Amino acid sequence: MIQILHNPRCKKSREGLQFLEDNNVDFEIIKYLDNKLSESELDVIITKLKIAPIALVRKNEAIWKSDYKGKELSNSEIIKAMIAHPKLIERPIIINKNKAVVGRPTETIKTIL
């Protein structure tokens, strides 16, 4: 089943959810701010996205700017930062088996359906 990592307060995340609904896709919602991901879960998602962990970070978030910006961080440290502060995770993330995309813009979701 397709999964969407969703933040109901985020406009882009709501648009991704609407896209799935409009296309009659069966999916499961994962509210990652309420139920934090584990380090291994986030690592698997990043592998499915085929990106470096830093590419998943929302670099305009205040916590990133105050605590992490300008520092040399390993991939593991970046993942730990996203686990500690889930707001740092780019959204929405749509997962379909062994593939995943960040649904920005929403048209990218089509690539894994």
N, C-alpha and C positions, 0 to 999 in steps of 0.2 A: 504494500500500500504506500502511496505517496504521502510524504510528511512535509509540513511547513513549520519552520521555526518562526513563530509569530509574536509580535509585540502589538497588542491592540491599540496602543497609543500612537503608533507610527503610521503615518499616512501611506508610505510606500508598502509597508507590511499589509495594511488593510487592502490596498490595491492588488497585491499578490493573492491574497485570500479571495477577493472578488473575482479575479481572473480564473482561479481554479473552479469557483462556483459557476461562473458563466460558461465554462467549458465542460460542465457536468463531470468533473473529475472527482473520484472518491479519494478522500484524503483525511489525514489525522493532523490535528493541530497540536503543536508542542509549544506551550507558553514558557519559553526558556528563561524568562525573568522570574517566574513563579517557581519553577522547578529547574534549578541550575543544572547545567550539563556537567558531567564529570570530565576530567582531563582526557581520559581515553575516548569518550564519546566525541568531544570536540576534535581530537586528533583524527578520528575516523572521518568526520565531516570534512575537515580540511583536505584529507587525502582524496575524498570523493570530489571535492571542488577542484582539485588539481591546481592549487595555488599555495603560495607561501603564507604562513600564519599572519604576517604583517599585512597582507592584502585584504584580510578579513576585519581589520581593525578600523573602527570609526575614529579617525584621528582628530576630528573637531570636538569630540567630547571633552568636557572640562577635566575629568579625571585623567585622561590621556595627556593632555597638555600640562597638567600640574605634576603628575607623578612619573611619566614615562618619556615624554617627548625629548629628543636629543640624546637619549641614552642608548648605548650599544646593548641590545637585548638578544639573547639566543631565541631560537624558535620555541623552545620549552618555556622560557620566561614570558614570551608574548602570549602563549597559550594560557599560562598561569594567570596572567593579567586579565585575560578575557573571562576566565573562570571566576576570578575574584570580583570582577566588575562586568557582568553580562551586558550592560549597556554598550560596551565597547564592540560588541559583535554586530557586524553589518547584517542588515535584514531586508526582506525576508529571505530565508534559505529554504529552497525546495529540494527535497531528496526523493529520488526515484531509484530504488535498488542500489546499484553501485555508482550512480551519477548524482551530482548535485549542482545547483546554480544559485547565485544570489539573484533574486528576482528584481533587479534594477537594471534596466527598465523591465516592465512586466513581460514584454515580448520574449525575453530570454528564457522564460519558463517553458515556452513551446519546445525548446531544444531538448528537453528531457522527458517529454510526455510520450 
